[in-house]
Amino acid sequence: MPLGTLHTIEGTIRRGKHNHVLAVHGGGEWELEHDRRLPKYVDASVTVEGVRTGFNRLEVVRIKRDGEEWPAKPNWTTWFNRWRKR
């Protein structure tokens, strides 16, 4: 899986030592880059859509609790240009 690819993953948000972790329902974990929305989802079953930024790291694009609808879709051009300039 190359860097910059978009992934949709289901799991549970947990607090890690230095950041939040997405524990995947089928096993494994993804480290999530800091996002101000994550604390309200701790210990909740969620679906995360994010961009791979490292071996097991995701930058969260959007997140929802299981059973909820996705929030409004972001403007991908603006988001991609912000991410690309890092």
C-alpha positions, 0 to 999 in steps of 0.5 A, a space after each residue: 500500500 503506497 503512502 497517500 492512499 485512501 482507506 476506509 476502516 472499521 474499528 474502535 478508537 483507543 487512547 495510546 501512549 502518545 496518540 489515539 489508535 484505531 483497533 481494527 475489528 478483525 485485528 491489528 491497529 492503526 495509529 491516528 494522527 492528532 485530530 481534535 475530533 477523536 476524544 469524543 469517539 474513544 471506546 466507540 465503534 467507528 468507521 474512519 476514512 483516512 489517508 495513509 501517511 506512514 507504515 501504520 499511520 492514518 490522517 483522519 479525513 472523516 469519522 462516524 460512529 457505526 450506524 450513523 450517516 457520514 458527515 458532509 463530504 469535505 472539499 477534496 481539492 482543498 484538503 489534498 492541497 493542504 496535505 500535499 504542502 506539508 
